[in-house]
């Protein structure tokens, strides 16, 4: 199929070709802002129970596609399944975010990774079948993983962090120990992404949510280098799989990230100046983004103007419309419907 | 004194002149990492009690100068004294950060602002006297305020926030109401800074800690425009006072901030690429920054290398050494001493 004019629009865009309308999907599109998601959640015993039940995960992945016909369906899962599969304890407490157990780097174990993560692969394969069975033949299935830096922040801090003091102290003061931990994450993440492609993922996204928390040296060593290694390994196994890198908050380091990691496209956070990105990034690869999720939450004229400006500023090259960060849980689905219309109508 | 060769080094740097060694100070240098600060704190009834006691505030401001002979002494206070003086309730709970009372925009009252904030002015004047009396005639006194956007995030969210959902929804969905609130902050902040100069501040810094949380339209309207108005007002009253703007996380918007706000110098966060900043910012105005505070916390070879790289990359123009964000409370004072040596020895 690669290169075919009948290819799904988002895949055409990822190969740098113009499509009739701008493809779109939204980070965290399968989630709490949808009543049908909350209904599934109410019937299950917490987040992991849902994410590791292939039938629930596939159903949740399909929900936004049925409403809004996105061009990409991102599998319902979480970036922290990797530390969990490596043997670190993981819980999601209602309204609190993730809590990870104590980290023993020496005890992390990659051996059973694929078996432990088999529910994710099963969910991907079921979703691929659902998309076909329900006639969503323009929608591509997106697999994903957290980038090693972002995942390791949770592993070392034990959860979310405001200042990343523990993980940065480890990275800066014990560079050899930290490098060993990062190597485990590079290897397991590459393995995980390769298996996702085998299970039916047509696009991969690597989320580096906390890329912007580092200093320039840290960005080079903890963001760019591990990502480059993962991309290299995944491409060795699946040369044609498009990979979107999302180094959130990378600021003036975005161009170096694009030039050095080998990703096929780059996701932009909401702060990124669209004209700057059109000049410095879109000339090198397709760009994805970058509406502030709070514009979607707020709705109204501000949403219309902000969305149209992004569409306009990126109209000179390959562009996948998306948010600059995950959708906010209180977002009215009607705002998402309106955004989908604005995107489809463009440039009308 | 302006223009004199006997001027304090940091003031010379702020006027774009070369000095023998690189002047430095550290954000949050007067604070919890110092045992003598913790001793003062133990004797007082919480943060506000200290900040509003001119004798304690002056003493705390002097503490790091006595140890490390910084070129700048930043007055011990907090950016949230402005909402407090406007009538919004404010508490600092131990280990939790600020808590603000309910916001009633219609009830904010600027009338008694200067009187309510008179302890800050008294602290500035006392510190100026201490610096002279104790022979720190190379150290300049720095006054400061939060920028309106950063201050309003706390006022609307009621404290710190992870996603700024409330304040951004207000900014994006009720632009007129939000603009009125920002106008009050512009006016009161300008008034406050002008009074700080009258009380003895020789430099002003405007902290826009959450500048990077906005989208490009928001950055223009909530960061650049209010800051420009404040700078204009302060300069009308005190044309020679140097103003450092610190739009933390401004990414590729730093050049627009420098070009449009009228600040005399710009503070850089820890992510900023020093070579990029030397080319795009330091050619326009003096730069300040930008060591990651976690390098100072971690110490060792990583600290030495990172600090020297910053000194080297900014050696072609006017540079004030500082951190990219406030000093971490667990930082060993010995690391600060070592950093001071590295800066003083440069380029030896």
Contacts between the chains, C-beta under 8 A, distances in Angstrom:
chain1	res1	chain2	res2	distance
A	163	B	293	7.9
A	163	B	294	7.5
A	163	B	328	6.9
A	164	B	294	7.0
A	165	B	294	6.2
A	165	B	297	6.5
A	165	B	328	5.9
A	165	B	330	7.2
A	168	B	292	7.2
A	168	B	294	3.8
A	168	B	297	7.8
A	168	B	298	7.1
A	169	B	294	6.2
A	169	B	297	5.9
A	169	B	298	4.9
A	172	B	292	8.0
A	172	B	294	6.1
A	172	B	295	5.8
A	172	B	298	3.8
A	172	B	300	7.8
A	172	B	302	4.3
A	172	B	303	7.8
A	173	B	298	4.0
A	173	B	299	6.9
A	173	B	300	5.8
A	173	B	302	6.6
A	175	B	302	7.4
A	212	B	212	7.8
A	212	B	249	7.3
A	212	B	271	5.7
A	213	B	271	7.6
A	214	B	270	7.9
A	214	B	271	6.6
A	214	B	292	7.6
A	215	B	270	4.7
A	215	B	271	6.3
A	215	B	290	8.0
A	215	B	291	7.8
A	215	B	292	4.0
A	215	B	295	6.9
A	215	B	306	6.7
A	215	B	324	7.1
A	216	B	271	7.1
A	216	B	272	7.6
A	216	B	273	5.0
A	216	B	274	6.8
A	217	B	305	7.7
A	217	B	306	6.4
A	217	B	309	7.6
A	218	B	292	7.4
A	219	B	271	7.0
A	249	B	212	7.3
A	249	B	249	7.3
A	249	B	251	7.6
A	249	B	271	7.4
A	251	B	249	7.6
A	251	B	251	3.5
A	251	B	252	6.4
A	251	B	271	5.6
A	251	B	272	7.2
A	251	B	273	8.0
A	252	B	251	6.5
A	252	B	252	5.7
A	252	B	272	7.1
A	252	B	273	5.2
A	252	B	276	4.8
A	253	B	271	7.4
A	253	B	273	6.3
A	270	B	214	8.0
A	270	B	215	4.7
A	271	B	212	5.7
A	271	B	213	7.6
A	271	B	214	6.6
A	271	B	215	6.3
A	271	B	216	7.1
A	271	B	219	7.0
A	271	B	249	7.4
A	271	B	251	5.6
A	271	B	253	7.4
A	272	B	216	7.6
A	272	B	251	7.2
A	272	B	252	7.1
A	273	B	216	5.0
A	273	B	251	8.0
A	273	B	252	5.2
A	273	B	253	6.4
A	274	B	216	6.8
A	276	B	252	4.8
A	290	B	215	8.0
A	291	B	215	7.8
A	292	B	168	7.2
A	292	B	172	8.0
A	292	B	214	7.6
A	292	B	215	4.0
A	292	B	218	7.4
A	293	B	163	8.0
A	294	B	163	7.5
A	294	B	164	7.0
A	294	B	165	6.2
A	294	B	168	3.8
A	294	B	169	6.2
A	294	B	172	6.1
A	295	B	172	5.8
A	295	B	215	6.9
A	297	B	165	6.6
A	297	B	168	7.8
A	297	B	169	5.9
A	298	B	168	7.1
A	298	B	169	4.9
A	298	B	172	3.8
A	298	B	173	4.0
A	299	B	173	6.9
A	300	B	172	7.9
A	300	B	173	5.8
A	302	B	172	4.4
A	302	B	173	6.6
A	302	B	175	7.4
A	303	B	172	7.9
A	305	B	217	7.8
A	306	B	215	6.7
A	306	B	217	6.4
A	309	B	217	7.6
A	324	B	215	7.1
A	328	B	163	6.8
A	328	B	165	5.9
A	330	B	165	7.2
